Amino acid sequence: MFGLSELALILIVIVVLLGAKKLPELARSAGKAARILKSETKALKKEGDGDGGPTPGAGTGSASGSEAAASGRRVVTGTIVERNDPPARS
């Protein structure tokens, strides 16, 4: 791991290479990028929690369409097909 003198030397090299005027701008843009990344990861976690698993009562017919829409569940209509059945020909 780096010691205090090595870190100070690295900081001095960065100041010389980038210039003292660009450091606040660089820190500001790094902070914005960190905030954006944090908000996007929160949004993905929140989205993943909602779609993570089967919704209780989904597919059982226990909720009407308006109840399902009010609770945020999606109603899907269709035909249940067993996997071993051959596909229907039209």
C-alpha positions as CSV (number, residue, x, y, z in Angstrom):
1,M,0.0,0.0,0.0
2,F,1.1,3.6,-0.6
3,G,2.5,5.6,2.2
4,L,1.8,9.3,2.9
5,S,4.9,10.5,1.0
6,E,4.0,8.5,-2.1
7,L,0.4,9.8,-2.1
8,A,1.7,13.4,-1.7
9,L,4.1,12.8,-4.7
10,I,1.3,11.4,-6.8
11,L,-0.9,14.4,-5.9
12,I,1.8,16.9,-6.9
13,V,2.3,15.1,-10.2
14,I,-1.4,15.3,-10.9
15,V,-1.5,19.0,-10.1
16,V,1.5,19.7,-12.3
17,L,0.1,17.7,-15.2
18,L,-3.5,18.9,-15.1
19,G,-3.0,22.3,-13.7
20,A,-4.6,23.8,-10.7
21,K,-7.4,25.4,-12.7
22,K,-8.7,22.1,-14.1
23,L,-8.8,20.2,-10.8
24,P,-12.1,21.7,-9.5
25,E,-13.7,21.0,-12.9
26,L,-12.4,17.5,-12.9
27,A,-13.6,16.9,-9.3
28,R,-17.0,18.3,-10.2
29,S,-17.5,16.1,-13.2
30,A,-16.3,13.1,-11.2
31,G,-18.9,13.9,-8.5
32,K,-21.7,14.2,-11.1
33,A,-20.7,10.9,-12.6
34,A,-20.7,9.2,-9.2
35,R,-24.2,10.7,-8.5
36,I,-25.6,9.5,-11.8
37,L,-24.1,6.0,-11.3
38,K,-25.6,5.9,-7.8
39,S,-29.1,7.0,-9.0
40,E,-29.0,4.5,-11.9
41,T,-28.1,1.6,-9.6
42,K,-30.9,2.5,-7.2
43,A,-33.3,2.6,-10.2
44,L,-32.1,-0.8,-11.4
45,K,-32.5,-2.3,-7.9
46,K,-35.9,-0.8,-7.5
47,E,-36.9,-2.1,-11.0
48,G,-35.4,-5.5,-10.2
49,D,-37.3,-5.8,-6.9
50,G,-40.6,-5.3,-8.7
51,D,-39.9,-7.9,-11.4
52,G,-37.8,-10.3,-9.3
53,G,-40.2,-13.1,-8.8
54,P,-43.7,-14.4,-9.3
55,T,-46.4,-12.1,-8.0
56,P,-48.5,-13.7,-5.3
57,G,-51.9,-14.5,-6.7
58,A,-50.9,-14.0,-10.3
59,G,-52.3,-16.4,-12.7
60,T,-54.7,-17.9,-10.1
61,G,-57.7,-15.8,-11.2
62,S,-58.1,-14.4,-7.7
63,A,-58.0,-10.8,-8.8
64,S,-60.2,-9.0,-11.3
65,G,-58.6,-6.9,-14.0
66,S,-59.2,-3.6,-12.3
67,E,-57.8,-5.0,-9.0
68,A,-54.7,-6.3,-10.8
69,A,-54.2,-2.9,-12.6
70,A,-54.6,-1.1,-9.3
71,S,-52.0,-3.3,-7.6
72,G,-49.6,-2.8,-10.4
73,R,-49.8,-6.4,-11.7
74,R,-50.1,-7.1,-15.4
75,V,-53.0,-9.2,-16.7
76,V,-52.1,-11.5,-19.6
77,T,-54.8,-13.4,-21.4
78,G,-54.0,-16.4,-23.5
79,T,-54.1,-20.2,-23.8
80,I,-52.3,-22.5,-21.5
81,V,-50.3,-25.0,-23.5
82,E,-48.5,-28.0,-22.0
83,R,-44.9,-28.4,-23.0
84,N,-45.4,-32.0,-24.2
85,D,-48.3,-31.1,-26.5
86,P,-47.4,-30.6,-30.2
87,P,-48.0,-27.0,-31.5
88,A,-51.5,-26.4,-32.8
89,R,-51.8,-26.0,-36.6
90,S,-54.1,-23.5,-38.1
